[in-house]
Amino acid sequence: MSRAPTLEDVARQAGVSRATASRVVNADPRVGADAREAVQAAIAALGYSPNLAARTLVTRRTESIAVVVPESDAMVFTDPFFAGTLHGVNLALSGTRLQMVLVMGQPGEGVDGRMEQYLRGGHTDGAIVVSHHQGDQLWRVLEDTQLPCVFLGRPYSPDAAVPFVDVDNVAGAELATRHLIERGCTRIGTVTGSQDMSAGQDRLAGWRRALAAAGLPDTAVAAADFTRDGGQAATRRLFADHPDLDGLFVASDQMAEEALQVLAAAGRRVPEDVAVVGFDDLELARRTQPPLTTVVNPISAMAERAVAMLLDLLAGQPVETPYILDPRLVVRGTA
């Protein structure tokens, strides 16, 4: 056969109707075993591949899910958090027919932005939304379109009634700060994450909670944005304003690595002069000098749970939400 085999060719060879052959291709359980085996044998013999575009029109399924990241290219491709998230989602999908599609755009895009237009266009069966900011309207788009979705991280807006999975960021920051207190630190500062994100706000709240419980001041705060440059600049400001600090909680490992370099350049010994704790437990935490004490942010486990929740939604099943994972502290050389 010089041309590509068609569904009609499959039906003819299998001795069934075109409708029956179509049902087999689309995994319809109503087809009898004999007819199914005949169609499958004809598909193998002819080398038939279904027309996926036509199949999508019939099933209204694209066999793909979107991982939606409202961040700049520079952030997505340099921050290990996003690499870990994408790896976790792809690994969780490996036993399914679903393909992962990465959808990116700038934070705060309006309704005409690329992300929103893509999600409204019916190009994907569902979405996992990562790293959302104050003002993002993605949850409204998903609500309007009724596209099954799961948020990785607590949505910033309290009006967003969407399923999500997260680590307890407040408890994690409290755990980190309490560790500094227990080792004898009495002047503890923090370099925060972005305050237009729930993770940034929650980690700051946990730091404050631990200090309040110990009766210690919480005035040594330097705002940053989860980036290396932001962490470096914030650490310099913090120690210029509060040179007596003996403890530091940094809201991400990437920023903590920069903080260690700032302290070393200033002649501050870690942990003798200043003890430091980060948040995430990225691979880089094992390579810093000294190795970084940090809070585990279970990226792979969160991605796996988000995929499981989305698959349940696609199957019409209820999901447990919110699904919150407990943090834990990994003690290394910086504290």
LOGUTI-178411 format. One record per residue (C-alpha): residue number from 1; x, y, z. Coordinates in Angstrom, 1 decimal. Each point is the difference from the previous one (the first is absolute). Last residue first. Layout:
<recs>
REC   num        x        y        z
REC   NUM        X        Y        Z
...
</recs>
This chain:
<recs>
REC   num        x        y        z
REC   335     23.9     26.3     61.7
REC   334      2.0      0.5     -3.2
REC   333      1.5     -3.5      0.2
REC   332     -3.0     -2.2     -0.6
REC   331     -3.4     -0.7      1.7
REC   330     -2.8     -1.1     -2.3
REC   329     -3.3      1.4      1.3
REC   328     -3.4     -1.5     -0.8
REC   327     -3.1      1.3     -1.6
REC   326     -3.5     -1.7      0.1
REC   325     -1.9     -0.3     -3.2
REC   324     -3.4      1.7     -0.6
REC   323     -2.7     -1.3     -2.3
REC   322     -2.7      2.7     -0.2
REC   321     -1.9     -1.7     -1.3
REC   320     -0.9     -3.7     -0.1
REC   319     -1.2     -0.8     -3.4
REC   318     -3.4     -1.1     -1.4
REC   317      0.0     -2.3     -3.1
REC   316     -1.2      1.0     -3.5
REC   315      2.9     -1.8     -1.7
REC   314      1.6      3.2     -1.0
REC   313     -0.3      1.1      3.6
REC   312      1.7     -3.2      1.2
REC   311      2.8      0.6     -2.5
REC   310      0.4      3.5      1.3
REC   309      0.3     -1.2      3.6
REC   308      2.6     -2.6     -1.0
REC   307      2.0      2.6     -1.9
REC   306      0.0      2.4      2.9
REC   305      1.0     -2.8      2.4
REC   304      3.0     -0.8     -2.2
REC   303      1.0      3.6     -0.3
REC   302     -0.2      0.5      3.8
REC   301      2.1     -3.1      0.6
REC   300      2.6      1.1     -2.5
REC   299      0.2      3.5      1.5
REC   298      0.2     -1.1      3.7
REC   297      1.2      3.4      1.4
REC   296      2.4     -1.2      2.6
REC   295      1.1      2.7      2.4
REC   294      3.7      0.9      0.0
REC   293      3.4     -0.2      1.7
REC   292      2.4      0.8     -2.8
REC   291      3.4     -1.7     -0.5
REC   290      2.8      2.3      1.1
REC   289      1.0      0.9     -2.6
REC   288     -2.9     -0.7     -2.4
REC   287     -0.1     -3.4     -1.8
REC   286     -2.7     -1.9      1.9
REC   285     -2.4      2.9     -0.2
REC   284      0.6      0.1     -3.8
REC   283     -2.1     -3.1     -0.4
REC   282     -3.1      1.9      1.2
REC   281     -1.1     -0.4      3.6
REC   280     -2.8      2.6     -0.5
REC   279      0.4      2.6      2.8
REC   278      3.2      1.5      1.5
REC   277      1.5      0.2      3.5
REC   276      3.0      2.1      0.9
REC   275      2.0      0.4      3.3
REC   274      2.0      3.2      0.2
REC   273      3.3      0.4      1.9
REC   272      1.0     -3.6      0.6
REC   271     -2.3     -1.5     -2.7
REC   270      1.2      1.4     -2.3
REC   269      2.9      2.5      0.5
REC   268     -0.6      3.6     -1.0
REC   267      2.9      1.6     -1.8
REC   266     -2.1      2.2     -2.2
REC   265      0.8     -2.0     -3.1
REC   264     -1.0     -3.2      1.8
REC   263     -3.4      1.5      1.1
REC   262     -0.8      1.1     -3.6
REC   261      0.9     -3.5     -1.3
REC   260     -2.2     -1.7      2.6
REC   259     -2.8      2.3     -0.9
REC   258      0.3     -1.0     -3.7
REC   257     -0.4     -3.6      1.0
REC   256     -2.9      1.0      2.2
REC   255     -1.8      1.6     -3.0
REC   254      0.2     -3.2     -2.0
REC   253     -1.0     -2.0      3.1
REC   252     -3.2      2.0      0.4
REC   251     -1.7      2.1      2.8
REC   250      3.2      0.9      1.8
REC   249      0.0     -0.3      3.8
REC   248      3.0      1.7      1.5
REC   247      1.6     -0.1      3.5
REC   246      2.6      2.0      1.9
REC   245     -1.2      3.5     -1.1
REC   244      2.0      2.9      1.5
REC   243      0.6      1.8     -3.3
REC   242     -3.7      0.8     -0.4
REC   241     -0.4      2.7     -2.7
REC   240      3.1     -0.8     -1.9
REC   239     -0.7     -3.7      0.7
REC   238     -3.4      0.1     -1.5
REC   237      0.9      2.2     -3.0
REC   236      2.8     -2.4     -1.0
REC   235     -2.2     -3.0      0.4
REC   234     -2.8      1.6     -2.1
REC   233      2.4      0.7     -2.9
REC   232      1.3     -3.6      0.0
REC   231     -3.5     -1.5      0.2
REC   230     -1.4      2.1     -2.8
REC   229      2.9     -0.9     -2.2
REC   228     -0.5     -3.7      0.6
REC   227     -3.8      0.2     -0.5
REC   226     -2.7     -0.9      2.5
REC   225     -1.3      3.6      0.0
REC   224      1.6      1.9      2.8
REC   223     -1.2      2.1      3.0
REC   222      2.4      0.6      2.9
REC   221     -1.4     -0.5      3.6
REC   220      1.8      0.6      3.3
REC   219     -3.0      1.3      2.0
REC   218     -1.2     -3.3      1.5
REC   217      1.2      0.4      3.6
REC   216      0.2     -3.0      2.3
REC   215     -2.6     -1.1      2.6
REC   214      0.5     -3.7     -0.9
REC   213     -3.6     -0.5     -1.2
REC   212      0.2      3.3     -1.9
REC   211      3.2     -1.2     -1.7
REC   210     -1.5     -3.2     -1.1
REC   209     -3.2      1.7     -1.3
REC   208      2.0      2.7     -1.9
REC   207      2.1     -2.6     -1.9
REC   206     -3.2     -1.9     -0.8
REC   205     -1.7      3.1     -1.3
REC   204      3.0      0.8     -2.3
REC   203     -0.2     -3.5     -1.4
REC   202     -3.8      0.4     -0.6
REC   201      0.3      3.3     -1.9
REC   200      2.7     -1.3     -2.3
REC   199     -1.8     -3.3     -0.7
REC   198     -3.3      1.9     -0.6
REC   197      1.6      2.2     -2.7
REC   196     -0.2      3.8     -0.3
REC   195      2.4      0.2      2.9
REC   194      2.9     -1.5     -2.0
REC   193      2.3     -2.0      2.3
REC   192      1.4      1.5      3.1
REC   191      3.6      0.4      1.3
REC   190     -0.4     -0.4      3.8
REC   189      1.7      1.2      3.1
REC   188      0.7     -1.6      3.3
REC   187      1.5      1.7      3.0
REC   186     -0.1     -2.4      2.9
REC   185      1.7     -3.1     -1.4
REC   184      0.7     -2.7      2.6
REC   183     -0.3     -3.4     -1.9
REC   182     -3.6     -0.2      1.0
REC   181     -0.8      3.4     -1.5
REC   180      1.5     -1.0     -3.4
REC   179     -2.0     -3.2      0.0
REC   178     -3.1      1.9      0.9
REC   177      0.5      2.1     -3.1
REC   176      0.2     -3.0     -2.3
REC   175     -3.0     -1.7      1.5
REC   174     -2.0      3.2     -0.2
REC   173      0.9      0.4     -3.6
REC   172     -1.2     -3.6     -0.7
REC   171     -3.2      0.5      2.1
REC   170     -0.9      3.0     -2.0
REC   169      0.9     -1.6     -3.3
REC   168     -2.2     -3.1      0.6
REC   167      0.9     -1.7     -3.3
REC   166     -2.6      0.4     -2.8
REC   165     -2.7     -1.8     -2.0
REC   164     -2.9      1.9     -1.6
REC   163     -3.6     -0.4     -1.1
REC   162     -1.6      3.2     -1.1
REC   161     -2.5      2.3      1.8
REC   160      2.0      3.2     -0.8
REC   159     -1.7      2.7      2.0
REC   158      2.8     -0.1      2.7
REC   157      2.3      1.3     -2.8
REC   156      3.7     -1.0      0.4
REC   155     -0.6     -3.6     -1.1
REC   154      1.7     -2.5      2.4
REC   153      2.8     -1.9     -1.8
REC   152     -0.2     -2.3     -3.0
REC   151     -3.4      0.9     -1.3
REC   150     -2.2     -2.8     -1.4
REC   149     -2.2      0.4     -3.1
REC   148     -2.9     -1.5     -1.9
REC   147     -1.1      2.5     -2.6
REC   146     -3.4      1.5      1.0
REC   145      0.6      2.7     -2.6
REC   144     -1.1      2.8      2.3
REC   143      1.6     -1.5      3.1
REC   142      3.3     -0.6     -1.9
REC   141     -0.1      3.6     -1.2
REC   140     -0.8      1.2      3.5
REC   139      2.9     -2.1      1.5
REC   138      2.3      1.5     -2.5
REC   137     -0.8      3.6      1.1
REC   136      3.5      0.8      1.5
REC   135     -0.3      3.1      2.1
REC   134      2.1     -1.3      2.8
REC   133      2.4     -2.6     -1.4
REC   132     -0.1     -3.6     -1.1
REC   131      3.0     -2.3      0.0
REC   130     -1.4     -3.2     -1.6
REC   129     -3.3     -0.8     -1.6
REC   128     -0.7     -3.7     -0.9
REC   127     -2.5      0.0     -2.9
REC   126     -2.5     -2.3     -1.7
REC   125     -1.1     -1.6     -3.3
REC   124      2.0      2.4     -2.2
REC   123     -0.4      2.0     -3.1
REC   122     -3.6      1.1      0.7
REC   121      0.7      3.6     -1.0
REC   120     -0.8      1.6      3.4
REC   119      3.2     -1.3      1.5
REC   118      2.1      1.2     -2.9
REC   117     -1.6      3.5      0.1
REC   116      0.6      0.3      3.7
REC   115      3.7     -1.0     -0.3
REC   114      0.6      2.2     -3.0
REC   113     -1.4      3.1      1.6
REC   112     -3.3      1.6     -1.1
REC   111     -1.6     -0.3      3.5
REC   110      2.9      1.9      1.5
REC   109      3.5     -1.3      0.8
REC   108      0.8      0.5      3.7
REC   107      3.1     -2.1      0.1
REC   106      1.6     -0.4     -3.5
REC   105     -0.8     -3.1     -2.1
REC   104      0.8     -3.7     -0.2
REC   103     -1.9     -3.1     -1.1
REC   102      1.9     -3.3      0.2
REC   101     -1.8     -2.9     -1.5
REC   100      0.1     -3.4      1.7
REC    99     -1.3     -3.0     -2.0
REC    98     -2.7     -2.3      1.2
REC    97     -0.1     -3.6     -1.0
REC    96      0.7     -1.1      3.6
REC    95      2.8     -1.9      1.8
REC    94      2.6      2.8     -0.6
REC    93     -2.4      2.7      1.4
REC    92      1.5      0.0      3.5
REC    91      3.5      0.2     -1.5
REC    90     -1.0      3.0     -2.1
REC    89     -1.5      1.8      3.0
REC    88      3.0     -0.6      2.2
REC    87      2.5      1.1     -2.7
REC    86     -2.0      3.1     -0.6
REC    85     -0.1      0.8      3.7
REC    84      3.7     -0.7      0.5
REC    83      1.0      2.2     -2.9
REC    82     -2.3      2.7      1.4
REC    81      1.6     -0.1      3.4
REC    80      3.5      0.0     -1.6
REC    79     -0.5      3.7     -0.9
REC    78      2.0      0.8     -3.2
REC    77     -2.4     -1.0     -2.9
REC    76     -3.2      1.2      1.6
REC    75      1.4      3.2      1.4
REC    74      1.7      1.2     -3.2
REC    73     -3.1     -1.0     -2.1
REC    72     -2.1      2.3      2.1
REC    71     -2.7     -1.4      2.3
REC    70     -3.7     -0.9     -0.3
REC    69      0.7     -3.8     -0.1
REC    68     -2.9     -2.2     -1.3
REC    67      0.7     -3.7     -0.3
REC    66     -2.5     -1.0     -2.6
REC    65     -1.5     -3.4     -0.4
REC    64     -0.1     -2.1     -3.1
REC    63     -2.0     -2.8     -1.6
REC    62     -2.0      2.6     -2.0
REC    61     -3.5     -1.3      1.0
REC    60     -3.2      1.1     -1.6
REC    59     -0.6     -3.6     -0.9
REC    58     -1.2      0.5     -3.6
REC    57      1.8      3.2     -0.9
REC    56      3.1     -1.3      1.8
REC    55     -0.1     -3.1     -2.1
REC    54     -0.1      2.0     -3.2
REC    53      3.2      1.8      1.1
REC    52      1.6     -3.2      1.2
REC    51     -0.5     -1.8     -3.4
REC    50      0.5     -3.5      1.2
REC    49      3.1     -1.9     -1.1
REC    48     -0.4     -3.2     -2.1
REC    47      3.0     -2.3     -0.6
REC    46     -2.2     -2.3     -2.2
REC    45      0.7     -3.2      1.9
REC    44      0.0      1.6      3.4
REC    43     -3.2      1.9     -0.5
REC    42     -1.6     -3.1     -1.5
REC    41      1.0     -2.1      3.0
REC    40     -1.5      2.7      2.3
REC    39     -3.2      0.0     -2.0
REC    38     -0.3     -3.8      0.2
REC    37      0.8      0.0      3.7
REC    36     -2.7      2.6      0.7
REC    35     -2.6     -1.8     -2.1
REC    34      0.6     -3.2      2.0
REC    33      0.0      1.7      3.4
REC    32     -3.2      1.9     -0.5
REC    31     -0.1      3.8     -0.3
REC    30     -1.8      1.9      2.8
REC    29      3.3      0.9      1.7
REC    28      0.7      2.9     -2.4
REC    27      3.8      0.2     -0.2
REC    26      0.0      2.7     -2.7
REC    25      1.6     -2.2     -2.6
REC    24     -2.4     -2.8      0.8
REC    23     -3.0      2.3     -0.3
REC    22      1.3      1.2     -3.4
REC    21      0.2     -3.6     -1.3
REC    20     -3.5     -0.6      1.2
REC    19     -1.3      3.2     -1.8
REC    18      1.9     -1.0     -3.2
REC    17     -1.9     -3.3      0.0
REC    16      1.8     -3.3      0.5
REC    15      1.7     -2.6     -2.1
REC    14      3.5      0.7      1.5
REC    13      1.5      0.8     -3.5
REC    12     -2.9      2.2     -1.0
REC    11     -0.1      1.9      3.4
REC    10      3.8      0.6     -0.2
REC     9     -0.3      1.3     -3.6
REC     8     -2.9      2.3      1.0
REC     7      2.2      1.3      2.9
REC     6      2.5      1.0     -2.6
REC     5      3.3     -1.4     -1.1
REC     4      2.7      2.5     -1.2
REC     3      0.3     -0.2     -3.8
REC     2      2.2     -2.4     -1.9
REC     1     -1.7     -3.2      1.2
</recs>
